[in-house]
Amino acid sequence: MATFVEQIDAVIANLNAAKEDASKFDGGKTGVPGTRLRKAATESQKALAALKKSVGDARNAAKPAKAAKPVA
């Protein structure tokens, strides 16, 4: 599994690759560049959601387990 830094770098690379399509979209070409831009945004969103889950899982794994409360 990739490190957290590698995962962030992958998202940044994906978004940087989408800059050209974003420029074309801003210039009025809304067809194919818009589709590629939406795809890049969706891929980045999914990657960030997976990263968020991984960070949460890592944090929860690092916490000591709570002792069960005795039943009265």
C-alpha positions, 0 to 999 in steps of 0.5 A: 500500500502506498504511503499517505504522502504518495497518495496525496502526491497521486491526487495532486498529479491527477489534478495538475494533469487536469489543468490543461482541460480546465483551461480549455473548458474556461475558454469555452470548449465544454465538450470533451475537456469538460468530460475529462475534467469531471472524470479527474475530479471524480477520481480525485474525490474517490482517492481522497475519500479512501485516504480519509478512511485510511487515516481514520483506520490508522488513528483508530488502530493506534488508540488503546482498546477501552476496557469493557465496563462491568455489568452491575 
